[in-house]
Amino acid sequence: MKKHYFWTIAFFYAIVVFYLAATTPISPHEAKTLFTADTLVTLLMKWGEGISDTLFGLRLFFISAGFLSIILFYQLSKRVCSKPEDTYLATFIFMLLPGILTGTMLANIAIIVLPVVLLFVLMYEKGYFWSLPFLMLILFFIHEASIIFFIAVLLYAVAQKDKALSIVSLAFLLAFIYLAKGIVIGGRPSGHFLEIFGLYATLFSPFLFLYFFYALYRILLRGKKTLLWYISFTALAFSLLLSLRQKIHITDFAPYMMIAVPLMISVFNHSMRVRLPQFQKPYRMGAYFILFTLILNALVIMTHKVSYYRTGLSDKHFAKRIYGPYDKVQELKAAGIECYNPPQRSESYQFQYYHMPVCNKK
């Protein structure tokens, strides 16, 4: 990708993200977290409301974390990719990942964890080892599923015979085990294995996830296993294993997997550029198709408000859980109604955010 194309796209991307964050009604997860939880996400949402009592203020810190992630990803890609155009392409793909796009415009823990993980890998690549324990300490406190990260770093450190990194990562891993933190493991085999593939398809876009899976497997067999690969592969492997017994939360694994885009670019370039130009066409066509589906997925997210109100399929639309309660509140306020009992309890927090309390039942 050419430099001027990338920066033009990045400019319009920023405008779209700001607009979506400021106009998209509060989601069920955001509303429930705001009113019932006592987490870092709740704290940041309330701090943002203190700055600006709007939807944009509510999501201010998460928007900032999203753009910081893109900047850090760009810096990391410059060290991984061999050519500047590959760096721009990797960052372009990263920005358009549905998980990044929605994570930047909605309050969630994954977009807070992501820049910390990217900064850790970047500092390691630059040789700033003194900063690594501090970043690991931050992850230890802000993300209950960061045990995955510490396992990945420990495996990499052992493989590279890095004693200092092995000791630090092992210390954090033992602290997790001692404090009984992390992912709850349990349940019986219940068929969530296929469900996790659907979740990852929405996180990456379907065909890009298939190539992500292939790229990690290809590196496992005969590629150079970097820290980036260990983090992404460990997260993928653990999520697939756990999904055999229980339903997993995508935010536990997403921050450690979405950083693998440069690995996909590297695997693709290695497969294509070793061939003569006349044999590169199938690879280019495949890449164009994957990029087309990724852009299409991003456009669906960016235009979700228009499609919700204009297509006449609002009852089946994926954004119904966001816009349904908001539209109902506007309808009730226009009719002079001051309280309402929503049919689903999960919607009550959204009604509460719009100052429409639940009626007192007697």
Secondary structure, DSSP 8 states (H G I E B T S, - for coil): --HHHHHHHHHHHHHHHHHHHHHS---HHHHHHHHH--SHHHHHHHHHHHH-SSHHHHTHHHHHHHHHHHHHHHHHHHHH-SSHHHHHHHHHHHHH-HHHHHHHHS--SHHHHHHHHHHHHHHHHHT-GGGHHHHHHHHHHH-TTTHHHHHHHHHHHHHTT-HHHHHHHHHHHHHHHHTT-S--------S-HHHHHHHHHHHH-HHHHHHHHHHHHHHHHHS---HHHHHHHHHHHHHHHHHTTS---HHHHHHHHGGGHHHHHHHHHHHHHTS-GGGSHHHHHHHHHHHHHHHHHHHHHHTHHHHHHHSS-GGG-TTHHHHHHHHHHHHHHHTT------SSGGGHHHHHHTT-------
